[in-house]
Amino acid sequence: MKTRAADARAVAKATRAWSVAATAAAAGTRWRSTSSWIQQADGVRCAEFTHVSTGKHRMIRLATDQAIETLRSQLVEE
């Protein structure tokens, strides 16, 4: 039971850190982070963004080996 609780806290901490990073990556762009999560099965980091002018939604998935700069470059190019 203690191991599961510790695992849950670790996942929650990683998810909060990813949420902060995704929000920071979108700062200064026309995209706003609406949600972010980490898939537990494979560790892929996912984030959904909404364009402030058009309302268009976009989901970006980053593998565990991709840097946060990849997310930033994908948001800036559109």
Backbone torsions as a table, in degrees:
resi	resn	phi	psi	omega
1	MET	NA	-41.9	-179.8
2	LYS	-65.6	-34.4	179.6
3	THR	-66.8	-42.7	178.3
4	ARG	-63.8	-39.1	178.5
5	ALA	-65.2	-41.7	178.6
6	ALA	-65.7	-39.7	177.3
7	ASP	-64.0	-41.3	179.0
8	ALA	-63.8	-40.6	177.5
9	ARG	-65.4	-38.1	179.1
10	ALA	-65.8	-41.7	177.8
11	VAL	-65.2	-42.7	179.2
12	ALA	-63.0	-40.7	179.0
13	LYS	-65.0	-43.9	179.1
14	ALA	-65.1	-38.4	179.6
15	THR	-66.9	-41.0	176.6
16	ARG	-63.2	-42.7	179.4
17	ALA	-63.5	-40.9	178.3
18	TRP	-65.7	-39.4	178.7
19	SER	-61.8	-43.2	178.0
20	VAL	-64.7	-42.0	-179.6
21	ALA	-65.9	-41.3	179.4
22	ALA	-66.0	-40.5	178.0
23	THR	-65.3	-41.5	178.7
24	ALA	-66.5	-36.2	179.1
25	ALA	-65.5	-31.6	-179.2
26	ALA	-84.2	-9.9	-179.1
27	ALA	-61.6	133.7	178.9
28	GLY	85.2	1.3	176.3
29	THR	-110.7	179.3	177.8
30	ARG	-89.8	9.2	-179.6
31	TRP	-105.8	141.1	176.3
32	ARG	-122.4	135.3	179.4
33	SER	-71.6	126.6	178.9
34	THR	-104.5	-30.6	175.4
35	SER	-162.2	156.3	177.7
36	SER	-151.4	148.9	-178.8
37	TRP	-159.1	165.8	175.4
38	ILE	-119.6	125.6	178.7
39	GLN	-72.8	125.3	-175.4
40	GLN	-72.2	-28.2	-176.8
41	ALA	-66.3	-42.6	-175.6
42	ASP	-128.0	-1.0	176.5
43	GLY	78.1	11.3	178.8
44	VAL	-70.2	132.6	178.9
45	ARG	-92.2	126.9	-177.1
46	CYS	-121.4	147.1	176.2
47	ALA	-148.6	142.1	175.5
48	GLU	-110.1	139.7	-178.6
49	PHE	-129.3	152.3	176.3
50	THR	-123.0	131.5	178.0
51	HIS	-75.5	130.1	-173.5
52	VAL	-70.5	-27.6	-178.8
53	SER	-87.7	-44.7	-172.8
54	THR	-98.8	-19.9	-176.8
55	GLY	80.5	5.6	-179.8
56	LYS	-65.2	139.4	178.4
57	HIS	-101.1	147.2	-179.9
58	ARG	-145.2	135.3	175.9
59	MET	-114.3	133.2	179.0
60	ILE	-121.5	133.8	178.5
61	ARG	-116.5	131.0	177.0
62	LEU	-118.4	130.9	175.0
63	ALA	-70.2	165.4	-176.6
64	THR	-63.7	-23.5	-177.8
65	ASP	-93.2	-2.8	179.2
66	GLN	-88.6	142.4	-178.0
67	ALA	-84.4	161.5	179.5
68	ILE	-65.0	-24.3	177.4
69	GLU	-62.7	-28.5	176.1
70	THR	-62.2	-42.9	178.0
71	LEU	-62.7	-46.6	-179.3
72	ARG	-59.6	-43.9	-178.9
73	SER	-66.7	-34.6	178.1
74	GLN	-68.7	-33.5	179.3
75	LEU	-75.0	-36.5	-176.8
76	VAL	-72.9	-34.3	-175.6
77	GLU	-69.2	-15.7	178.3
78	GLU	-109.6	NA	NA
